[in-house]
Amino acid sequence: MKYSDKQRLRKIYEYAKALTAYIADHKVTKEAVVSDVSLQWLVTTPLYNIGEHVYQLSAEYKKEHDDIPWSMISGLRHRLVHDYDDTNWDIIVEVIFDELPDMLLQMKKHLDIDD
């Protein structure tokens, strides 16, 4: 299925929101993500999906909205998929706990969401 940029943004937002909600609802800690393989598998799936949708956004959209580091997001997906065994989980923790909440706020502005 071919998605529009708006549909892709909505998907990115939904994956990011679901991941941050899971982390909060289950009181997942940074230390747990670094050490628990099950949690590592759990957090990478939404990150893969986010990265793939970002990669598929039009170049025009990304250029118009350069307040979000699109290439870093899609690059993270590439690293997770193709270099999984060498994943630096400290970086993933930083992404999940520090950067993802900020990205959600940016996505809300792009989508004009008030929840």
CYANA upper distance limits for C-alpha pairs under 8 A (distance plus 0.5 A):
  3 TYR  CA      7 GLN  CA      6.21
  3 TYR  CA      8 ARG  CA      6.62
  4 SER  CA      8 ARG  CA      6.71
  4 SER  CA     57 LEU  CA      8.44
  5 ASP  CA      9 LEU  CA      6.60
  5 ASP  CA     57 LEU  CA      6.05
  5 ASP  CA     58 SER  CA      7.20
  5 ASP  CA     61 TYR  CA      7.78
  6 LYS  CA     10 ARG  CA      6.73
  6 LYS  CA    111 LEU  CA      8.02
  7 GLN  CA     11 LYS  CA      6.80
  8 ARG  CA     12 ILE  CA      6.62
  8 ARG  CA     53 HIS  CA      6.22
  8 ARG  CA     54 VAL  CA      7.94
  8 ARG  CA     56 GLN  CA      8.49
  8 ARG  CA     57 LEU  CA      7.45
  9 LEU  CA     13 TYR  CA      6.56
  9 LEU  CA     53 HIS  CA      8.17
  9 LEU  CA     54 VAL  CA      8.39
  9 LEU  CA    107 MET  CA      7.63
  9 LEU  CA    111 LEU  CA      7.86
 10 ARG  CA     14 GLU  CA      6.62
 10 ARG  CA    111 LEU  CA      7.73
 11 LYS  CA     15 TYR  CA      6.67
 11 LYS  CA     50 ILE  CA      8.09
 11 LYS  CA     53 HIS  CA      8.00
 12 ILE  CA     16 ALA  CA      6.63
 12 ILE  CA     49 ASN  CA      8.01
 12 ILE  CA     50 ILE  CA      5.51
 12 ILE  CA     53 HIS  CA      7.07
 12 ILE  CA     54 VAL  CA      7.95
 13 TYR  CA     17 LYS  CA      6.44
 13 TYR  CA    104 LEU  CA      6.81
 13 TYR  CA    107 MET  CA      6.64
 13 TYR  CA    108 LYS  CA      8.11
 14 GLU  CA     18 ALA  CA      6.51
 15 TYR  CA     19 LEU  CA      6.65
 15 TYR  CA     46 PRO  CA      6.08
 15 TYR  CA     47 LEU  CA      8.36
 15 TYR  CA     49 ASN  CA      7.86
 15 TYR  CA     50 ILE  CA      7.07
 16 ALA  CA     20 THR  CA      6.68
 16 ALA  CA     46 PRO  CA      7.53
 16 ALA  CA     47 LEU  CA      8.37
 16 ALA  CA     50 ILE  CA      7.82
 16 ALA  CA    100 LEU  CA      7.25
 16 ALA  CA    104 LEU  CA      7.19
 17 LYS  CA     21 ALA  CA      6.49
 17 LYS  CA    104 LEU  CA      7.45
 18 ALA  CA     22 TYR  CA      6.59
 19 LEU  CA     23 ILE  CA      6.75
 19 LEU  CA     43 VAL  CA      7.46
 19 LEU  CA     46 PRO  CA      7.25
 20 THR  CA     24 ALA  CA      6.70
 20 THR  CA     96 ILE  CA      7.90
 20 THR  CA     97 PHE  CA      8.47
 20 THR  CA    100 LEU  CA      8.06
 20 THR  CA    101 PRO  CA      7.79
 21 ALA  CA     25 ASP  CA      6.33
 22 TYR  CA     26 HIS  CA      6.41
 23 ILE  CA     27 LYS  CA      6.33
 23 ILE  CA     28 VAL  CA      5.48
 23 ILE  CA     29 THR  CA      8.26
 24 ALA  CA     28 VAL  CA      7.06
 28 VAL  CA     32 ALA  CA      6.96
 28 VAL  CA     33 VAL  CA      7.86
 29 THR  CA     33 VAL  CA      7.07
 30 LYS  CA     34 VAL  CA      6.91
 30 LYS  CA     93 VAL  CA      6.32
 30 LYS  CA     97 PHE  CA      8.09
 31 GLU  CA     35 SER  CA      6.78
 32 ALA  CA     36 ASP  CA      6.00
 32 ALA  CA     39 LEU  CA      7.86
 33 VAL  CA     37 VAL  CA      8.09
 33 VAL  CA     39 LEU  CA      6.10
 33 VAL  CA     40 GLN  CA      6.33
 33 VAL  CA     89 TRP  CA      7.85
 33 VAL  CA     93 VAL  CA      7.32
 34 VAL  CA     40 GLN  CA      7.94
 34 VAL  CA     89 TRP  CA      5.82
 34 VAL  CA     90 ASP  CA      7.08
 34 VAL  CA     93 VAL  CA      7.75
 36 ASP  CA     40 GLN  CA      6.83
 37 VAL  CA     41 TRP  CA      6.77
 38 SER  CA     42 LEU  CA      6.73
 39 LEU  CA     43 VAL  CA      6.61
 40 GLN  CA     44 THR  CA      6.66
 41 TRP  CA     45 THR  CA      7.21
 42 LEU  CA     46 PRO  CA      8.28
 43 VAL  CA     47 LEU  CA      7.12
 44 THR  CA     48 TYR  CA      6.49
 44 THR  CA     80 LEU  CA      7.90
 45 THR  CA     49 ASN  CA      6.86
 46 PRO  CA     50 ILE  CA      6.54
 47 LEU  CA     51 GLY  CA      6.52
 47 LEU  CA     76 LEU  CA      8.45
 47 LEU  CA     77 ARG  CA      6.88
 48 TYR  CA     52 GLU  CA      6.62
 48 TYR  CA     77 ARG  CA      5.44
 48 TYR  CA     78 HIS  CA      8.49
 48 TYR  CA     80 LEU  CA      7.91
 48 TYR  CA     81 VAL  CA      7.90
 49 ASN  CA     53 HIS  CA      6.72
 49 ASN  CA     77 ARG  CA      8.41
 50 ILE  CA     54 VAL  CA      6.65
 50 ILE  CA     73 ILE  CA      8.18
 50 ILE  CA     74 SER  CA      8.22
 50 ILE  CA     77 ARG  CA      8.30
 51 GLY  CA     55 TYR  CA      6.56
 51 GLY  CA     73 ILE  CA      5.97
 51 GLY  CA     74 SER  CA      4.67
 51 GLY  CA     75 GLY  CA      7.81
 51 GLY  CA     76 LEU  CA      7.39
 51 GLY  CA     77 ARG  CA      5.40
 51 GLY  CA     78 HIS  CA      8.24
 52 GLU  CA     56 GLN  CA      6.80
 52 GLU  CA     74 SER  CA      6.83
 52 GLU  CA     77 ARG  CA      7.42
 53 HIS  CA     57 LEU  CA      6.90
 54 VAL  CA     70 TRP  CA      6.88
 54 VAL  CA     73 ILE  CA      7.50
 54 VAL  CA     74 SER  CA      6.37
 55 TYR  CA     70 TRP  CA      8.12
 55 TYR  CA     71 SER  CA      8.15
 55 TYR  CA     74 SER  CA      5.84
 57 LEU  CA     61 TYR  CA      7.23
 57 LEU  CA     62 LYS  CA      7.38
 58 SER  CA     62 LYS  CA      6.95
 59 ALA  CA     63 LYS  CA      6.58
 60 GLU  CA     64 GLU  CA      6.58
 61 TYR  CA     65 HIS  CA      6.61
 62 LYS  CA     66 ASP  CA      6.33
 62 LYS  CA     70 TRP  CA      7.30
 66 ASP  CA     70 TRP  CA      8.09
 68 ILE  CA    103 MET  CA      7.91
 68 ILE  CA    106 GLN  CA      8.11
 69 PRO  CA     73 ILE  CA      6.96
 70 TRP  CA     74 SER  CA      6.81
 71 SER  CA     75 GLY  CA      6.25
 72 MET  CA     76 LEU  CA      6.56
 73 ILE  CA     77 ARG  CA      7.20
 74 SER  CA     78 HIS  CA      6.91
 75 GLY  CA     79 ARG  CA      6.71
 76 LEU  CA     80 LEU  CA      6.63
 77 ARG  CA     81 VAL  CA      6.60
 78 HIS  CA     82 HIS  CA      6.41
 78 HIS  CA     83 ASP  CA      8.34
 79 ARG  CA     83 ASP  CA      5.68
 79 ARG  CA     84 TYR  CA      7.34
 79 ARG  CA     87 THR  CA      8.07
 80 LEU  CA     84 TYR  CA      5.35
 80 LEU  CA     87 THR  CA      7.06
 83 ASP  CA     87 THR  CA      7.12
 88 ASN  CA     92 ILE  CA      7.23
 89 TRP  CA     93 VAL  CA      6.52
 90 ASP  CA     94 GLU  CA      6.81
 91 ILE  CA     95 VAL  CA      6.74
 92 ILE  CA     96 ILE  CA      6.64
 93 VAL  CA     97 PHE  CA      6.38
 93 VAL  CA     98 ASP  CA      8.30
 94 GLU  CA     98 ASP  CA      5.72
 94 GLU  CA     99 GLU  CA      7.11
 95 VAL  CA     99 GLU  CA      5.23
 95 VAL  CA    100 LEU  CA      6.34
 96 ILE  CA    100 LEU  CA      5.69
 96 ILE  CA    101 PRO  CA      8.15
 97 PHE  CA    101 PRO  CA      7.54
 98 ASP  CA    102 ASP  CA      7.74
 99 GLU  CA    103 MET  CA      6.71
100 LEU  CA    104 LEU  CA      6.64
101 PRO  CA    105 LEU  CA      7.04
102 ASP  CA    106 GLN  CA      6.94
103 MET  CA    107 MET  CA      6.57
104 LEU  CA    108 LYS  CA      6.64
105 LEU  CA    109 LYS  CA      7.03
106 GLN  CA    110 HIS  CA      6.85
107 MET  CA    111 LEU  CA      6.52
108 LYS  CA    112 ASP  CA      6.05
108 LYS  CA    113 ILE  CA      5.37
108 LYS  CA    114 ASP  CA      7.72
109 LYS  CA    113 ILE  CA      7.04
